[in-house]
Amino acid sequence: MTSERRPKPYAVIRALLRPLWRTLPRPALAAAGGLGLLLAGLPRLLSGAPDPWLCLNLLRAAGLCLALGLAFLFDDPARHTTAPVPVRRPLRGALRLALAVPVAALCWTAALLLVPGQARPPVGAVTLEAAATAALALAGASAAVRCTDGTRPGAAVAAGLTAVAVTVPTLLLPQRWALLVAVGDQRWADAHGRWAGLLVVAVAVVALCAPEPLRRGSVLRPRPRGTAPTTA
């Protein structure tokens, strides 16, 4: 009696890379990266000395653009037909991240370099803001895939992230909890402590939403009394 040989993990990953690359939302990612680079490079097109406050806000806008592109990362029109494959969703999601996040990081590095050096804000702090924003986008996309049956949740997640980015920091948060502050502001360190907290929470949400999606209606409809739970 012979036993079947299991494929090695690296062989499975190698077999998945090409089909996953084909299903990535490359137009959305390319558009987000291009717009982000355009915004970051605007100070070089203006006459006169670059304004540090303008450069900071343009970099923040570039980071938001990259995050909006990542909001589409888990869009998959074929998700219901590929659900029965033997490779679990956490691995497929991790490979999507491994393919897209380095490209986003490269775009962000280019955006930083496009800003004139004399007006460039502290790189570590503004990168923390961009990373937290991107993680929030990924958290929203992961939660949408985990809890809904939609195949393209990216548009709704991107719209929600845009609404939050426009309203919450400027209109809803009290001044003592400000997130978008100037470089010389005395609240700079505290604000980036809050950004770090948002990053940790968003990464935790992505990890919690990594398992297979919940069954349809299981989030909204409670199980009737007297019925035994079933296993998928």
WOZI-V43533 format. One line per field, one symbol per residue. ss: DSSP state (H for helix, E for strand, - for the rest). burial: # if it has 24 or more other C-alpha atoms within 12 Angstrom, else .. A space follows every 50 residues. Layout:
ss = ???
burial = ???
This chain:
ss = --------HHHHHHHHHHHHHHH--HHHHHHHHHHHHHHHHHHHH----- -HHHHHHHHHHHHHHHHHHH--------HHHH------HHHHHHHHHHHH HHHHHHHHHHHHHH--HHH---HHHHHHHHHHHHHHHHHHHHHHHHH--- ---HHHHHHHHHHHHHHHHHHH--HHH----------HHHHHHHHHHHHH HHHHHHHH------------------------
burial = ............#..##..##.####.###.#############.....# ...#######################..#...#.....#########.## #..##.######.###..####..########################## #####.##.###..#............######....##.##.###.##. .##.###.######..................
